[in-house]
């Protein structure tokens, strides 16, 4: 009997399965040992199963072919980011687990509106450690709605199991009617974004990630091994506004050069790793860029050389060998064809291995590496931030930071700096007496609105494209970054002077 895709995907398990619905990931190395399957790679390829593909197992270890096919096809249903697909898979798994444990052993194919209402009470209305926010609940609804759309398109469901209602919402194009799940929850009044000052961030970074004491001295009890790397990663996020998935997916060849470029520090984020597939450029201040090069040339290089001296990086099935890598594209060894970074997603990026002139593997192309010299996943960074929060709390430091918090810190600081730079360009004095309406006009207000009306565009955002032709627009951004860099360096110098005085 030929092996099934499910057998190849699951692989052997070192521990017995619990009697609950579980979310697991494909492991080709483990599946290679499944008896009776001579060619795991070809089986997985025929089933379009990638490495680390999430899949759901029933409470008895059974594998639902159609449900797991839906998880594999999420990318074709506009769930393109790796983090987004993983979140959808987890949401579907949790609903399946709820149906089994609390709704009489039902499967997802047997659910109805009453099941979803009961699930809402448990997840959203019941106080306790498992209660979720409105945003998390609505993401669960989005995942289930996506499953419904896919299942009806595949003729696996005769009708919609949930009730939908029409709502009138305000969009940039005016009032529109949209169809939403009846259990979708309207967001309460938007809370202000999480924000911390740069002084608080630097204290959190040094105590939580670097393992220092609050007064700045080394902590003799600190057992962390990658404090500088983790601090460097946090600095790249806070000074660029990158999302976690964007910053964690960078390749070493995408790190900007320190010298010789027209613009120093420009990091070109590829469409394959950004949200909604929109490529953009962010800028690292020179001081942060120098520190990043130090990590690459010292800590990261020592780690790779240690791994190479201990046997190196074995080439596994699915690994991609790179002969040459530039700033915009790379060339695979087997094909010799250029592969643009804009087309390489996080999963493929983790499989990229550099090959030197002698044909030997020289290490991963992935920028951020763990203790064993392997690419770090976003979940590892989230754990590092959690541990940093716990360590700061132990010292009575109330600051709590998550990767996305640093994006908000960047946005608030940059807005203020851009405003100051804009005032200078306009020859206006810098003071704190500008009214809110005047600030709004300076940033996006009346001139843009007038141009929109003159050109007859339906959306003000369309007019923003004309800003691209302004030669000094980038100058304002770069000047703001330089000012922020100077401010941060001054803060760290004050701290260093205080430590010396102590």
PyMOL commands that set and color helices and strands:
alter all, ss='L'
color gray80, all
select helices_A, chain A and resi 5-10+28-31+40-46+65-72+74-77+82-102+108-110+113-125+134-153+198-209+227-238+244-248+252-254+275-277+286-309+341-343+346-349+378-394+403-426+436-443+446-455+460-469+473-501
alter helices_A, ss='H'
color red, helices_A
select strands_A, chain A and resi 22-25+54-57+164-171+174-181+266-269+280-283+320-325+329-332+338-340+352-355+361-364
alter strands_A, ss='S'
color yellow, strands_A
deselect
rebuild
show_as cartoon
